[in-house]
Amino acid sequence: MPKNLEVVVIDPDVNSRADTNRALTLARFTVTGEAGYGIEAVTIAQEKKPDILVLAMEEPVARAAATMSALADALPETPIIVYSSLADAASVRRAMVAGARDYLVKPPRPEELARAVYSVLEQEERRRTRLSGEASSSAARGTVITIFGAKGGIGKTTIATNLATSLCRNTNSSVAIVDMDTRFGDVAIMMDVVVEYSIADVGRNIDSVDRDSIRDYLVQHGSGVQILPAPLHPTEWGALHRHHIGKVIELLSQTNDYVVVDTPGAFNELVATALETADIILLVTSMDIASIKDTALALEMLRAAAVSEDKVKLVINHSTSSNSLRPEDVERVLEYNVYWRIPHDVAVSNSNQLGQPIVMAKPYARASRAITDMSYSLAGLRRDKKGFLDRVLGR
């Protein structure tokens, strides 16, 4: 059984140090030493040679910065993570200049410490690999956006198909959508395309499929979106495993600017792979109590899996016009900021019946505008300023 990662804590405040030690222990790290600033810190660090150093920085920051510089000189291969009650940009920059690899606001939670430690060590390993010349050249990779939700019937597929369409039409990007809904798999129906091949066919030939031949399994929608449909028969999912999904997403990301992955309202090893490979996770919830409860559990699961909160974006989809909860209530209950809100719009169900994404069928509808704006945000773009006609039409 592998040993726990070893940490030395540098903090002149004994009480603060004890709190950090407890958080590290709860995160399953081993604290092998602790010290204040200066010579004591360097001596303990050199003696223990930990996997990582965790250092407190408070006013006056000069002492902490000097200690960091000395530690970086003494143990140049050991990363330093700073935690502090100072949250201003100047303090963060001072810490980074002195040698910190990450910066956490005090008091750091166990899951935050775990994410920071593993992320920093992974970055350090990649740096060493590059310096040694052992890094293999990798293909350029597009952005993978996984649509996830802990409950069915909350509009994930509607969001996935419309987001893919908007990204393709409005940002001049190449986009592929993978239907991984193991229960229903309605992407092809919602986009009104004929299914000849599915992800199950890719799985059967996975050893011979490459970034060029995978195009043979895709069907192109009128918007330009490339679709990899779900199997027609749910039993075909049984032959697909994690490595199939991982390779499919990787190959598509090598040939498209964006890969949108639609997942079911359940968690399994295939969904886990889609979450692991994602650059952005859109966690969708509706405004009913059951969905909020399930979303809280989903957030706990993602935190336990050390998924960075930076890539998890909470999206509220107003599936009904009568909601007893407000978005502020959702944020308070989940203790998580809402990234985007998609309003209730009867035009959504009408466009679904027509087999056409609402961003094409009704581009001026409220839901269309919300999803289109979200696509611009995810692409890091700003929409052109609205003209008079746009304002009149409500664009």
Steps between C-alpha positions, in 0.01 A plus 500: 500500500654837398597733778320827558663810354718677757455868582686755712291793628664841544291734714610714798144499641469182708118495490487559126762231452294251702193571284700444184648178637149370569383592150801325345440190711134492394622526140714190571841666491773436756635808679863410572609837640394852587683823567486877505677727253870541434782263589269261686289451186797428276658263754181293544437491125853381423479236771157362401524547120120495455306454179354849539525807725191685626575852622289770666540858384369793707598862554776597499542284191873573472584228760295237320642603163857481629434154647350384171803618306734320743293180475501519120880530506541215749248260340452615140311181405243529780188703410358757743130566556404820685190554713405843629218723621624758246293465184612808305676468166819668624549241776437213260752644255757551778465136600535375142807715438657358819449144375149384593334256259145552627317738733209405728285731709499424873374275646565240230250213489632141477362456148658829388836392638470162329420656161781752534761241605421253224474771236833656597677163511359412159627830358839438659520154345418639156765769545763242589401286203537794265839596642625144466399490135276199558174674422333358191350736249122515534239604249319829544178451693164674488285582801289217643172614659313231694133564580428327831212482744405267782139470387320424175242725338676830571583593141862387464455379143320820399790702641760273338350514150434874508837583651679294233295670228565849635873439538517377141288777343600800710869447578609350167625191682500134406279313746422133566234373738518155658174346618591306813152485647486130579130520586338687212756637254281765337761722333434358152123543542530856632724593207292300248784296347501144368717263703724271295779446751518554874755513777450123536637451147807703594543282808495181293784633285680702765845350435500612136327838538716812477440873478427474127290184483275605790344753260339208316278436804375857532188652347498870417209720603387792286663738748839342436510310831644148469296245698607166644162349590411259778423137405144426385483212747593575865645149540792604275635722779607184685791448260641850559755565775698791641787470252254512207348828622839648584638427152187624321508834682875536452481434124211740451678768705798472264285588199247746645517830685228378739367161602167512684418181694139433603469266799208321672341590832702228670860432595702208364854429380427644155372825650803508733727489194306782334546711814871417534577597140293821510655845498163648601216326684158662475316370806131543415226527759135599487317698764316217675603372844589148380736634235668736748553212744651279228720786382636547853599132500657538155711793623617291797595219264697732273682649799584154633643415159723811527337658192605865486215738576639727229367267231162421661242759396150487648219559251138547608249386241150627575308195386164641617348846518398465865795477736481547873878538522710790381854475354630668819340219702678243285835671554444514875395136531776364277765749618599534137476792257261472208687540171203526266119509505283378214144635531182300454388526139209315337679532166753239618253211497360617167843502335581158650185365336619640166839336541680832475713677766319803635803721430424435130120468508438801727824699529326790678330283764603553862659156532683548169652828614609348831667198340660712228641739759631200696676367191676833454602499867639145481691592185649804677338735250279806532191547287486799270323802641125491439356727238160666505327214316650245737365687801155531344489127422636415844821342380 
